[in-house]
Amino acid sequence: MIEHFFMCPHCWQEISMLLDSAYSQTYVEDCEVCCNPIELQVGFDDGELTSFEAREIGQ
């Protein structure tokens, strides 16, 4: 697991999430500040974070 910091696409506050570095995935998490849903796309290669995108649902 790695901790990754990013800006919420809803409230623009910096938040952090623990990411499972075992595989690439797309999933939805709620912002810990404003509680709005964020779609996360994470890519890993050999345990290294290679891509990360956080966006509003439906964007």
Secondary structure, DSSP 8 states (H G I E B T S, - for coil): -EEEEEE-TTT--EEEEEE-TTS-EEEEEE-TTT--EEEEEEEEETTEEEEEEEEETT-
